[in-house]
Amino acid sequence: MPDGLALAFATPGLIWLVAAYGVAGVVRGFTGFGTALIVMPLAAALLPMADAIVVLMVTGIGSWPVILPRAWRMAHRREVGVMALAAVICAPIGIALLAWLDVLTLRWLVSLAAAATLVALVTGWRYRGRITRGGLLGVGAASGVLGGLTGLTGPPVILFYLAGQGKAAQVRANVILFLCCLDIGIVANLLLRGMVGMQAIWLGLILALPYMVTIALGQWLFRPALESAYRWVAYAVIFLAILSGLPIFG
């Protein structure tokens, strides 16, 4: 057995990570969002932050064969390219802060960023202005910095970009394609800087299995007539995850 794989199986709190990814998979399956908001507060308490970010992104890669082909066909690739360029360029700023800040500060930042996103989702807040080229660059840059620092790549692009007037299917495709590009950029930066090793990669591959199984379960459980109820269940789960990950609890 490779050393990294053996170390991954010996990760303290592995059973809690499996449970978190299992719950996150169900939530994502019937709502389409929530994985990072559920997983990162707990993962930041159990793993070095850089490892937690890589694990999150490796598990997400497992869903690419299912979601990327359709997103590639439907997305406005030029707009996505503008955001992705700014995000990948600015991600090293977040990663530099990740290497500089202490663990406790990073855990608070993850919890606060997740809480702010949850409040925005619950209240229905969205950016209401017109989305311009500068706006796309700005939201890409914000996603890159926040993603490199905390692993929460989605909040800026979701809260800003989904406010546009585009069709829902194309907007969703744009977001999926953008986040895939940013995930690659962040993981590459962390690996090139030597901030993570094979243990984190193996751990992500291990956790991808329960994650993908429970995504399928969530999709099977989804009933369009109950979409609103599912979202409120997801909000409650995210709230509990944020609460459990607060540094005041250890």
C-alpha positions in Angstrom: 0.0 0.0 0.0 1.5 3.4 -0.9 2.6 5.5 2.1 0.3 8.3 1.2 -2.7 6.0 1.1 -1.8 4.4 4.4 -1.5 7.8 6.0 -4.8 8.9 4.5 -6.6 5.9 6.1 -4.9 6.8 9.4 -6.2 10.4 9.3 -7.6 11.4 12.7 -11.4 12.0 12.5 -11.7 10.1 9.2 -15.1 8.8 10.2 -16.4 12.3 10.7 -15.1 13.4 7.3 -16.8 10.4 5.7 -20.0 11.4 7.5 -19.7 15.1 6.5 -19.1 14.2 2.8 -22.0 11.8 2.9 -24.4 14.4 4.2 -22.9 17.0 1.8 -23.5 14.6 -1.1 -27.2 14.1 -0.3 -27.6 17.9 0.1 -25.9 18.6 -3.2 -27.9 15.9 -4.9 -31.2 17.5 -4.1 -30.3 21.1 -4.1 -27.2 21.5 -6.3 -25.1 23.3 -3.8 -23.7 23.2 -0.2 -20.7 20.9 -0.3 -18.0 23.4 0.7 -20.3 25.1 3.2 -21.0 21.8 5.0 -17.5 20.2 4.7 -15.0 23.1 5.2 -15.9 24.1 8.8 -15.3 20.5 10.0 -12.4 19.8 7.7 -10.6 22.9 8.8 -10.9 21.7 12.4 -9.5 18.2 11.5 -6.9 18.9 8.8 -4.3 21.5 7.9 -6.2 24.1 5.8 -4.2 23.4 2.6 -5.0 19.7 2.9 -8.7 20.4 3.6 -8.9 22.6 0.4 -7.2 19.9 -1.8 -9.4 17.1 -0.4 -12.5 19.2 -1.1 -11.4 19.8 -4.7 -10.3 16.2 -5.4 -13.7 14.9 -4.3 -15.3 17.4 -6.6 -13.3 16.2 -9.5 -15.1 12.9 -9.3 -18.3 14.6 -10.4 -16.7 16.1 -13.5 -17.5 13.3 -15.9 -21.1 13.7 -15.1 -21.5 17.5 -15.0 -18.7 18.9 -17.3 -19.8 17.8 -20.8 -23.2 19.4 -20.5 -21.8 22.5 -18.8 -19.2 22.9 -21.6 -21.9 22.8 -24.3 -24.3 25.2 -22.5 -21.9 27.7 -20.9 -21.0 31.1 -22.3 -17.3 30.2 -22.5 -16.0 33.7 -23.2 -17.6 35.1 -20.0 -16.4 32.1 -18.0 -12.9 32.6 -19.4 -12.8 36.2 -18.2 -13.8 35.2 -14.7 -11.5 32.2 -14.7 -8.5 34.2 -15.8 -8.9 36.7 -13.0 -9.6 33.9 -10.5 -6.5 31.8 -11.4 -4.3 35.0 -11.4 -5.6 36.0 -8.0 -5.7 32.6 -6.3 -2.0 32.8 -5.3 -2.9 35.9 -3.2 -5.2 33.7 -1.1 -2.7 30.9 -1.0 0.0 33.3 0.2 -2.3 34.4 3.0 -3.1 30.8 3.7 0.6 30.1 4.3 1.0 33.2 6.5 -2.1 33.2 8.8 -2.3 31.0 11.9 -4.7 28.1 12.1 -7.2 29.7 14.5 -7.6 32.8 12.2 -8.1 30.5 9.2 -10.8 28.5 11.0 -12.6 31.8 11.9 -12.4 33.0 8.4 -13.9 29.8 7.0 -16.7 29.9 9.6 -17.5 33.6 9.0 -17.4 33.3 5.2 -19.7 30.3 5.3 -22.0 32.0 7.7 -22.2 35.2 5.6 -23.0 33.0 2.5 -25.7 31.2 4.4 -27.3 34.5 5.5 -27.3 35.7 1.9 -28.9 32.5 0.7 -31.6 32.5 3.4 -32.5 36.2 2.9 -32.4 35.9 -0.9 -29.7 38.7 -1.2 -28.1 39.0 -4.6 -26.1 41.7 -6.4 -28.7 43.6 -8.4 -26.4 45.7 -10.7 -25.7 45.1 -14.3 -22.9 42.5 -14.9 -20.1 44.1 -16.9 -16.7 42.9 -18.0 -15.2 44.7 -15.0 -17.7 43.0 -12.8 -16.8 39.6 -14.1 -13.1 40.3 -13.5 -13.9 41.5 -10.0 -16.0 38.4 -9.0 -13.4 36.1 -10.5 -10.7 37.8 -8.5 -12.7 37.6 -5.3 -13.5 33.9 -5.9 -9.8 33.2 -6.5 -8.6 35.0 -3.3 -11.3 33.5 -1.1 -10.9 30.0 -2.7 -7.2 30.0 -2.2 -7.5 31.1 1.4 -10.5 29.1 2.6 -11.6 26.6 -0.1 -14.9 28.4 -0.5 -14.7 29.1 -4.2 -18.4 29.4 -4.8 -19.9 32.2 -2.8 -18.7 35.3 -4.8 -19.6 33.8 -8.2 -23.0 32.4 -7.0 -24.2 35.5 -5.2 -23.0 37.9 -7.9 -23.2 36.0 -11.2 -26.5 34.3 -10.6 -28.1 37.7 -10.3 -27.8 38.2 -14.0 -30.6 38.0 -16.6 -29.3 34.9 -18.3 -31.3 31.7 -18.5 -31.0 29.5 -15.4 -29.6 26.5 -17.2 -26.8 28.6 -18.9 -26.0 30.4 -15.6 -25.7 27.1 -13.8 -23.4 25.8 -16.6 -21.3 28.9 -16.4 -20.8 28.5 -12.6 -19.9 24.8 -13.0 -17.3 25.4 -15.7 -15.8 28.4 -13.8 -15.5 26.4 -10.5 -13.8 23.5 -12.3 -11.2 25.9 -13.8 -10.6 27.5 -10.4 -10.2 24.1 -8.7 -7.5 23.2 -11.1 -5.7 26.5 -10.6 -5.8 26.3 -6.8 -4.7 22.6 -6.5 -1.9 23.2 -9.0 -0.7 26.2 -7.0 -0.7 24.3 -3.7 1.2 21.4 -5.2 3.8 23.6 -6.9 4.4 25.4 -3.6 4.8 22.1 -1.8 2.1 22.9 0.7 0.3 19.5 0.3 1.4 15.9 -0.3 0.0 12.7 -1.6 -1.8 12.0 1.7 -4.3 14.8 0.9 -4.8 13.5 -2.7 -5.4 9.9 -1.5 -7.8 11.2 1.2 -9.8 13.1 -1.4 -10.0 9.9 -3.5 -11.2 7.9 -0.5 -13.9 10.4 0.4 -15.0 10.8 -3.2 -16.7 7.3 -3.0 -19.2 8.1 -0.3 -19.6 11.6 -1.7 -20.6 10.4 -5.2 -22.9 7.6 -3.8 -24.8 10.1 -1.7 -25.0 12.6 -4.5 -26.8 9.9 -6.5 -29.0 9.2 -3.4 -29.9 12.9 -3.1 -30.8 13.1 -6.8 -33.0 10.0 -6.4 -34.7 11.6 -3.4 -35.3 14.9 -5.2 -38.9 15.7 -6.0 -39.5 19.0 -7.8 -42.6 19.8 -5.8 -40.6 19.8 -2.6 -37.7 21.9 -3.8 -38.4 24.7 -1.3 -38.5 22.3 1.6 -35.2 20.7 0.4 -33.5 24.0 0.4 -34.6 24.8 3.9 -33.3 21.4 5.0 -30.0 22.2 3.3 -29.8 25.6 5.1 -30.4 23.8 8.4 -27.6 21.3 7.7 -25.2 24.1 6.6 -26.0 26.0 9.8 -25.2 23.0 12.0 -22.0 22.4 10.1 -20.9 26.0 10.6 -21.8 25.8 14.3 -19.9 22.5 14.8 -16.8 23.9 13.1 -16.6 27.1 15.2 -13.2 27.3 16.9 -14.8 27.9 20.2 -15.8 24.2 20.3 -12.2 23.0 20.0 
